[in-house]
Amino acid sequence: MKILVVEDEMDLVQVTCNYLQKAEFICEHAMDFLSAEDKLVTYDYDIVVLDINLPGGNGLDLLKYIKKNKPRTGVLIVSAKNSLDDKLKGLDLGADDYITKPFHLAELNSRINSLIRRRHYDGDQKITFNEIEIDPEAKSVKVLDKPVELTKKEYHLLLYFVTNKGRVLTKESIAEHLWGDNADMLDNFDFIYTHMRNLRKKLSLLGCPDYLQTIYGLGYKFGD
C-alpha cells in the first residue's frame, strides 16, 4: 500500500515515514501545499495522511481535490489539539478519519490499517479471491489453504492486483506502486516482468489458475 504523508514538521515527517516503512508501507512525503498538490496530480496513493495547516495553502483544499479527482484514495486528516472546527470541516468534506497531534505512531498505524480495510476490503480482516487468501496484517498469502512464500515485492504486487481486480493497470502505475518516486529513475520495466513471472509460477504450483492477463499496449488486468 502506498501512503503520502503531508506534513510541514520535518522531525514528525521523518519518524512517521520511518515507522510506516518498517510496517512495509511505501511512504512518500510532502512538506508544503504546492509539493503535495504536485504529487497528488502526478501519482496515485492508497492513503493520504493530511495535515490541514500547511505552508502555502490549506490542506482542506487538497482534500477537496482528492475527493473530486482521486475517489479511491482514503484520507486521514491530522489536526491540532484544539481545532475542532478543522476536524468537522474535514469530515464534512469527505475525510475518512482524523487523528489529533500529538499522536502515537502505533495509533496512526492502526487507523491507517482500519481505513485500508474499510475502503479496500469491505471491512474484512482478510481478502479472498477464489483460491487466494491474503492476510494484510500478517503479510501472508495462502492458495487452497496452503501458504505461499512470496518476496516483499511479489506480495505487494499480488495485493495491488487483487485490490484492483478487473481494472487495467499500466506498467507505469505498477512501478510507481512498488517503488514510489524512485520509479522515475528506472530505465525500463524488466523488473515487473520478472516479478510477475515468479508470482505466476509460485501461485500455479499450488493449483491456482493464471488470473493475470496481459492487455497488449495497455498493461495488465487481474480477474477471472
ZADO-1210 file (C-alpha; in nm, 4 decimals, padded with zeros to 6 digits):
<atoms>
<atom x="00.0000" y="00.0000" z="00.0000" code="MET" pos="1"/>
<atom x="00.1253" y="00.3468" z="-00.0916" code="LYS" pos="2"/>
<atom x="00.0928" y="00.6360" z="00.1527" code="ILE" pos="3"/>
<atom x="00.1547" y="01.0085" z="00.1175" code="LEU" pos="4"/>
<atom x="00.2306" y="01.1993" z="00.4386" code="VAL" pos="5"/>
<atom x="00.1582" y="01.5713" z="00.4011" code="VAL" pos="6"/>
<atom x="00.3176" y="01.7441" z="00.6994" code="GLU" pos="7"/>
<atom x="00.5387" y="02.0518" z="00.7447" code="ASP" pos="8"/>
<atom x="00.7227" y="01.9409" z="01.0620" code="GLU" pos="9"/>
<atom x="01.0431" y="01.7723" z="00.9435" code="MET" pos="10"/>
<atom x="01.1021" y="01.5659" z="01.2590" code="ASP" pos="11"/>
<atom x="00.7456" y="01.4338" z="01.2538" code="LEU" pos="12"/>
<atom x="00.7726" y="01.3534" z="00.8820" code="VAL" pos="13"/>
<atom x="01.0911" y="01.1545" z="00.9343" code="GLN" pos="14"/>
<atom x="00.9739" y="00.9463" z="01.2290" code="VAL" pos="15"/>
<atom x="00.6337" y="00.8862" z="01.0682" code="THR" pos="16"/>
<atom x="00.7743" y="00.7728" z="00.7337" code="CYS" pos="17"/>
<atom x="01.0390" y="00.5548" z="00.9017" code="ASN" pos="18"/>
<atom x="00.7719" y="00.3886" z="01.1145" code="TYR" pos="19"/>
<atom x="00.5375" y="00.3261" z="00.8213" code="LEU" pos="20"/>
<atom x="00.8186" y="00.1939" z="00.6030" code="GLN" pos="21"/>
<atom x="00.9087" y="-00.0556" z="00.8752" code="LYS" pos="22"/>
<atom x="00.5422" y="-00.1590" z="00.8650" code="ALA" pos="23"/>
<atom x="00.6062" y="-00.2326" z="00.4938" code="GLU" pos="24"/>
<atom x="00.4147" y="00.0602" z="00.3505" code="PHE" pos="25"/>
<atom x="00.5568" y="00.2570" z="00.0599" code="ILE" pos="26"/>
<atom x="00.5719" y="00.6024" z="00.2132" code="CYS" pos="27"/>
<atom x="00.6333" y="00.9379" z="00.0463" code="GLU" pos="28"/>
<atom x="00.6032" y="01.2858" z="00.1910" code="HIS" pos="29"/>
<atom x="00.5352" y="01.6485" z="00.1025" code="ALA" pos="30"/>
<atom x="00.6042" y="01.9407" z="00.3343" code="MET" pos="31"/>
<atom x="00.4006" y="02.2209" z="00.1799" code="ASP" pos="32"/>
<atom x="00.0830" y="02.2767" z="-00.0173" code="PHE" pos="33"/>
<atom x="00.2386" y="02.3063" z="-00.3643" code="LEU" pos="34"/>
<atom x="00.4613" y="01.9975" z="-00.3409" code="SER" pos="35"/>
<atom x="00.1676" y="01.7956" z="-00.2046" code="ALA" pos="36"/>
<atom x="-00.0545" y="01.9185" z="-00.4868" code="GLU" pos="37"/>
<atom x="00.2105" y="01.8225" z="-00.7416" code="ASP" pos="38"/>
<atom x="00.2400" y="01.4700" z="-00.6016" code="LYS" pos="39"/>
<atom x="-00.1359" y="01.4218" z="-00.5899" code="LEU" pos="40"/>
<atom x="-00.1709" y="01.5316" z="-00.9520" code="VAL" pos="41"/>
<atom x="00.1175" y="01.3105" z="-01.0677" code="THR" pos="42"/>
<atom x="00.0781" y="00.9922" z="-00.8601" code="TYR" pos="43"/>
<atom x="-00.1906" y="00.7716" z="-00.7068" code="ASP" pos="44"/>
<atom x="-00.1954" y="00.6859" z="-00.3362" code="TYR" pos="45"/>
<atom x="-00.3993" y="00.4436" z="-00.1293" code="ASP" pos="46"/>
<atom x="-00.3956" y="00.6679" z="00.1775" code="ILE" pos="47"/>
<atom x="-00.3070" y="01.0348" z="00.2354" code="VAL" pos="48"/>
<atom x="-00.2196" y="01.1427" z="00.5888" code="VAL" pos="49"/>
<atom x="-00.3036" y="01.5110" z="00.5584" code="LEU" pos="50"/>
<atom x="-00.2138" y="01.7939" z="00.7948" code="ASP" pos="51"/>
<atom x="-00.4662" y="02.0720" z="00.7493" code="ILE" pos="52"/>
<atom x="-00.2317" y="02.3632" z="00.8288" code="ASN" pos="53"/>
<atom x="00.0356" y="02.3816" z="00.5582" code="LEU" pos="54"/>
<atom x="00.2769" y="02.6437" z="00.4250" code="PRO" pos="55"/>
<atom x="00.1417" y="02.7860" z="00.1008" code="GLY" pos="56"/>
<atom x="-00.2183" y="02.6744" z="00.1327" code="GLY" pos="57"/>
<atom x="-00.4939" y="02.4966" z="00.3216" code="ASN" pos="58"/>
<atom x="-00.4987" y="02.1198" z="00.3493" code="GLY" pos="59"/>
<atom x="-00.8766" y="02.1252" z="00.3137" code="LEU" pos="60"/>
<atom x="-00.8313" y="02.2399" z="-00.0473" code="ASP" pos="61"/>
<atom x="-00.6157" y="01.9324" z="-00.1080" code="LEU" pos="62"/>
<atom x="-00.8896" y="01.7216" z="00.0490" code="LEU" pos="63"/>
<atom x="-01.1413" y="01.8695" z="-00.1955" code="LYS" pos="64"/>
<atom x="-00.9088" y="01.7846" z="-00.4873" code="TYR" pos="65"/>
<atom x="-00.8619" y="01.4263" z="-00.3662" code="ILE" pos="66"/>
<atom x="-01.2335" y="01.3647" z="-00.3252" code="LYS" pos="67"/>
<atom x="-01.3099" y="01.5041" z="-00.6691" code="LYS" pos="68"/>
<atom x="-01.0223" y="01.3532" z="-00.8679" code="ASN" pos="69"/>
<atom x="-00.8942" y="01.0551" z="-00.6639" code="LYS" pos="70"/>
<atom x="-01.2077" y="00.8983" z="-00.5117" code="PRO" pos="71"/>
<atom x="-01.0315" y="00.5671" z="-00.4386" code="ARG" pos="72"/>
<atom x="-00.7819" y="00.7411" z="-00.2093" code="THR" pos="73"/>
<atom x="-00.8540" y="00.7369" z="00.1627" code="GLY" pos="74"/>
<atom x="-00.7787" y="01.0497" z="00.3657" code="VAL" pos="75"/>
<atom x="-00.6770" y="01.0658" z="00.7301" code="LEU" pos="76"/>
<atom x="-00.6610" y="01.4281" z="00.8415" code="ILE" pos="77"/>
<atom x="-00.4240" y="01.5481" z="01.1128" code="VAL" pos="78"/>
<atom x="-00.5380" y="01.8400" z="01.3259" code="SER" pos="79"/>
<atom x="-00.4072" y="02.0415" z="01.6169" code="ALA" pos="80"/>
<atom x="-00.5288" y="01.9576" z="01.9661" code="LYS" pos="81"/>
<atom x="-00.7889" y="02.2345" z="01.9944" code="ASN" pos="82"/>
<atom x="-00.9032" y="02.2649" z="01.6306" code="SER" pos="83"/>
<atom x="-01.2470" y="02.1052" z="01.6454" code="LEU" pos="84"/>
<atom x="-01.3708" y="02.3222" z="01.3573" code="ASP" pos="85"/>
<atom x="-01.0956" y="02.1920" z="01.1288" code="ASP" pos="86"/>
<atom x="-01.1824" y="01.8314" z="01.2110" code="LYS" pos="87"/>
<atom x="-01.5519" y="01.8880" z="01.1475" code="LEU" pos="88"/>
<atom x="-01.4841" y="02.0681" z="00.8184" code="LYS" pos="89"/>
<atom x="-01.2558" y="01.7859" z="00.7076" code="GLY" pos="90"/>
<atom x="-01.5120" y="01.5179" z="00.7886" code="LEU" pos="91"/>
<atom x="-01.7863" y="01.7177" z="00.6172" code="ASP" pos="92"/>
<atom x="-01.5688" y="01.7386" z="00.3039" code="LEU" pos="93"/>
<atom x="-01.5275" y="01.3604" z="00.2962" code="GLY" pos="94"/>
<atom x="-01.2238" y="01.2782" z="00.5098" code="ALA" pos="95"/>
<atom x="-01.2401" y="00.9162" z="00.6262" code="ASP" pos="96"/>
<atom x="-01.0891" y="00.9650" z="00.9714" code="ASP" pos="97"/>
<atom x="-00.8839" y="01.2061" z="01.1784" code="TYR" pos="98"/>
<atom x="-00.6087" y="01.1990" z="01.4369" code="ILE" pos="99"/>
<atom x="-00.5047" y="01.4776" z="01.6733" code="THR" pos="100"/>
<atom x="-00.1499" y="01.5928" z="01.7464" code="LYS" pos="101"/>
<atom x="00.0408" y="01.4755" z="01.9371" code="PRO" pos="102"/>
<atom x="-00.0316" y="01.1130" z="01.8470" code="PHE" pos="103"/>
<atom x="00.1332" y="00.7763" z="01.8991" code="HIS" pos="104"/>
<atom x="00.2699" y="00.6177" z="01.5827" code="LEU" pos="105"/>
<atom x="00.1104" y="00.2853" z="01.6772" code="ALA" pos="106"/>
<atom x="-00.2300" y="00.4578" z="01.6815" code="GLU" pos="107"/>
<atom x="-00.1616" y="00.6165" z="01.3420" code="LEU" pos="108"/>
<atom x="-00.0680" y="00.2762" z="01.2010" code="ASN" pos="109"/>
<atom x="-00.3821" y="00.1205" z="01.3482" code="SER" pos="110"/>
<atom x="-00.6041" y="00.3927" z="01.1995" code="ARG" pos="111"/>
<atom x="-00.4371" y="00.3537" z="00.8588" code="ILE" pos="112"/>
<atom x="-00.4900" y="-00.0228" z="00.8622" code="ASN" pos="113"/>
<atom x="-00.8526" y="00.0221" z="00.9672" code="SER" pos="114"/>
<atom x="-00.9053" y="00.2727" z="00.6871" code="LEU" pos="115"/>
<atom x="-00.7486" y="00.0387" z="00.4317" code="ILE" pos="116"/>
<atom x="-00.9787" y="-00.2437" z="00.5431" code="ARG" pos="117"/>
<atom x="-01.2864" y="-00.0231" z="00.5147" code="ARG" pos="118"/>
<atom x="-01.2036" y="00.1213" z="00.1751" code="ARG" pos="119"/>
<atom x="-01.0430" y="-00.1769" z="00.0036" code="HIS" pos="120"/>
<atom x="-01.1538" y="-00.4924" z="00.1856" code="TYR" pos="121"/>
<atom x="-01.5151" y="-00.4110" z="00.2850" code="ASP" pos="122"/>
<atom x="-01.4045" y="-00.4101" z="00.6486" code="GLY" pos="123"/>
<atom x="-01.2818" y="-00.7720" z="00.6401" code="ASP" pos="124"/>
<atom x="-00.9613" y="-00.8763" z="00.8128" code="GLN" pos="125"/>
<atom x="-00.8631" y="-01.0924" z="00.5151" code="LYS" pos="126"/>
<atom x="-00.9007" y="-01.0617" z="00.1383" code="ILE" pos="127"/>
<atom x="-01.0192" y="-01.3597" z="-00.0631" code="THR" pos="128"/>
<atom x="-01.0377" y="-01.4115" z="-00.4360" code="PHE" pos="129"/>
<atom x="-01.1379" y="-01.7632" z="-00.5368" code="ASN" pos="130"/>
<atom x="-00.8481" y="-01.9853" z="-00.4184" code="GLU" pos="131"/>
<atom x="-00.6380" y="-01.6954" z="-00.2905" code="ILE" pos="132"/>
<atom x="-00.6480" y="-01.5669" z="00.0670" code="GLU" pos="133"/>
<atom x="-00.4424" y="-01.2644" z="00.1727" code="ILE" pos="134"/>
<atom x="-00.3898" y="-01.1568" z="00.5327" code="ASP" pos="135"/>
<atom x="-00.2719" y="-00.7913" z="00.5201" code="PRO" pos="136"/>
<atom x="-00.1916" y="-00.7799" z="00.8901" code="GLU" pos="137"/>
<atom x="00.0366" y="-01.0837" z="00.8753" code="ALA" pos="138"/>
<atom x="00.1534" y="-01.0001" z="00.5191" code="LYS" pos="139"/>
<atom x="00.0841" y="-01.3629" z="00.4257" code="SER" pos="140"/>
<atom x="-00.0816" y="-01.5435" z="00.1337" code="VAL" pos="141"/>
<atom x="-00.2476" y="-01.8841" z="00.1027" code="LYS" pos="142"/>
<atom x="-00.3694" y="-02.0752" z="-00.2027" code="VAL" pos="143"/>
<atom x="-00.6174" y="-02.3545" z="-00.1311" code="LEU" pos="144"/>
<atom x="-00.5223" y="-02.3113" z="00.2371" code="ASP" pos="145"/>
<atom x="-00.1530" y="-02.3718" z="00.1618" code="LYS" pos="146"/>
<atom x="00.0979" y="-02.0939" z="00.2427" code="PRO" pos="147"/>
<atom x="00.2766" y="-01.9234" z="-00.0469" code="VAL" pos="148"/>
<atom x="00.6308" y="-01.7992" z="00.0108" code="GLU" pos="149"/>
<atom x="00.6479" y="-01.4610" z="-00.1636" code="LEU" pos="150"/>
<atom x="00.9095" y="-01.1898" z="-00.1599" code="THR" pos="151"/>
<atom x="00.8044" y="-00.8481" z="-00.0312" code="LYS" pos="152"/>
<atom x="00.7670" y="-00.7111" z="-00.3854" code="LYS" pos="153"/>
<atom x="00.5734" y="-01.0189" z="-00.5029" code="GLU" pos="154"/>
<atom x="00.3364" y="-00.9834" z="-00.2070" code="TYR" pos="155"/>
<atom x="00.2703" y="-00.6158" z="-00.2760" code="HIS" pos="156"/>
<atom x="00.2272" y="-00.6875" z="-00.6466" code="LEU" pos="157"/>
<atom x="-00.0360" y="-00.9544" z="-00.5761" code="LEU" pos="158"/>
<atom x="-00.2128" y="-00.7307" z="-00.3244" code="LEU" pos="159"/>
<atom x="-00.2175" y="-00.4450" z="-00.5766" code="TYR" pos="160"/>
<atom x="-00.3710" y="-00.6677" z="-00.8423" code="PHE" pos="161"/>
<atom x="-00.6314" y="-00.8272" z="-00.6146" code="VAL" pos="162"/>
<atom x="-00.7488" y="-00.4942" z="-00.4702" code="THR" pos="163"/>
<atom x="-00.7757" y="-00.3575" z="-00.8250" code="ASN" pos="164"/>
<atom x="-00.9252" y="-00.6675" z="-00.9859" code="LYS" pos="165"/>
<atom x="-01.0962" y="-00.6017" z="-01.3166" code="GLY" pos="166"/>
<atom x="-00.9046" y="-00.2768" z="-01.3754" code="ARG" pos="167"/>
<atom x="-00.6309" y="-00.2383" z="-01.6363" code="VAL" pos="168"/>
<atom x="-00.3085" y="-00.1365" z="-01.4620" code="LEU" pos="169"/>
<atom x="-00.0298" y="00.0173" z="-01.6663" code="THR" pos="170"/>
<atom x="00.3353" y="-00.0760" z="-01.6211" code="LYS" pos="171"/>
<atom x="00.3942" y="00.2799" z="-01.5021" code="GLU" pos="172"/>
<atom x="00.1299" y="00.2582" z="-01.2294" code="SER" pos="173"/>
<atom x="00.2654" y="-00.0789" z="-01.1128" code="ILE" pos="174"/>
<atom x="00.6188" y="00.0625" z="-01.0962" code="ALA" pos="175"/>
<atom x="00.5008" y="00.3673" z="-00.9013" code="GLU" pos="176"/>
<atom x="00.3072" y="00.1491" z="-00.6595" code="HIS" pos="177"/>
<atom x="00.6052" y="-00.0781" z="-00.5889" code="LEU" pos="178"/>
<atom x="00.8836" y="00.1808" z="-00.5922" code="TRP" pos="179"/>
<atom x="00.7187" y="00.5174" z="-00.5325" code="GLY" pos="180"/>
<atom x="00.9042" y="00.8233" z="-00.6612" code="ASP" pos="181"/>
<atom x="01.2080" y="00.6069" z="-00.7385" code="ASN" pos="182"/>
<atom x="01.0175" y="00.4561" z="-01.0311" code="ALA" pos="183"/>
<atom x="01.1032" y="00.7692" z="-01.2311" code="ASP" pos="184"/>
<atom x="01.4696" y="00.6682" z="-01.2188" code="MET" pos="185"/>
<atom x="01.4188" y="00.3250" z="-01.3751" code="LEU" pos="186"/>
<atom x="01.5485" y="00.2699" z="-01.7285" code="ASP" pos="187"/>
<atom x="01.2918" y="00.0020" z="-01.8159" code="ASN" pos="188"/>
<atom x="01.0229" y="-00.2201" z="-01.6687" code="PHE" pos="189"/>
<atom x="01.2044" y="-00.5534" z="-01.6937" code="ASP" pos="190"/>
<atom x="01.1768" y="-00.5971" z="-01.3161" code="PHE" pos="191"/>
<atom x="00.7967" y="-00.6055" z="-01.3479" code="ILE" pos="192"/>
<atom x="00.8139" y="-00.8953" z="-01.5924" code="TYR" pos="193"/>
<atom x="01.0486" y="-01.0791" z="-01.3544" code="THR" pos="194"/>
<atom x="00.8228" y="-01.0322" z="-01.0509" code="HIS" pos="195"/>
<atom x="00.5116" y="-01.1285" z="-01.2475" code="MET" pos="196"/>
<atom x="00.6766" y="-01.4423" z="-01.3851" code="ARG" pos="197"/>
<atom x="00.7858" y="-01.5502" z="-01.0373" code="ASN" pos="198"/>
<atom x="00.4459" y="-01.4693" z="-00.8877" code="LEU" pos="199"/>
<atom x="00.2618" y="-01.6671" z="-01.1560" code="ARG" pos="200"/>
<atom x="00.4911" y="-01.9651" z="-01.1026" code="LYS" pos="201"/>
<atom x="00.4512" y="-01.9725" z="-00.7246" code="LYS" pos="202"/>
<atom x="00.0727" y="-01.9462" z="-00.7421" code="LEU" pos="203"/>
<atom x="00.0358" y="-02.2071" z="-01.0167" code="SER" pos="204"/>
<atom x="00.2500" y="-02.4607" z="-00.8276" code="LEU" pos="205"/>
<atom x="-00.0208" y="-02.4668" z="-00.5602" code="LEU" pos="206"/>
<atom x="-00.3045" y="-02.5120" z="-00.8096" code="GLY" pos="207"/>
<atom x="-00.4050" y="-02.1515" z="-00.8704" code="CYS" pos="208"/>
<atom x="-00.5224" y="-02.0588" z="-01.2232" code="PRO" pos="209"/>
<atom x="-00.3452" y="-01.7749" z="-01.4017" code="ASP" pos="210"/>
<atom x="-00.5592" y="-01.4683" z="-01.3337" code="TYR" pos="211"/>
<atom x="-00.3010" y="-01.2212" z="-01.4648" code="LEU" pos="212"/>
<atom x="-00.3950" y="-01.1083" z="-01.8139" code="GLN" pos="213"/>
<atom x="-00.1718" y="-00.9083" z="-02.0462" code="THR" pos="214"/>
<atom x="-00.3611" y="-00.6290" z="-02.2213" code="ILE" pos="215"/>
<atom x="-00.1300" y="-00.5552" z="-02.5111" code="TYR" pos="216"/>
<atom x="-00.0387" y="-00.1917" z="-02.5481" code="GLY" pos="217"/>
<atom x="-00.2060" y="-00.1020" z="-02.2172" code="LEU" pos="218"/>
<atom x="-00.0832" y="-00.3126" z="-01.9265" code="GLY" pos="219"/>
<atom x="-00.2241" y="-00.5920" z="-01.7122" code="TYR" pos="220"/>
<atom x="-00.5533" y="-00.6947" z="-01.5585" code="LYS" pos="221"/>
<atom x="-00.6280" y="-00.9363" z="-01.2757" code="PHE" pos="222"/>
<atom x="-00.9526" y="-01.1323" z="-01.2780" code="GLY" pos="223"/>
<atom x="-01.1430" y="-01.4384" z="-01.3956" code="ASP" pos="224"/>
</atoms>
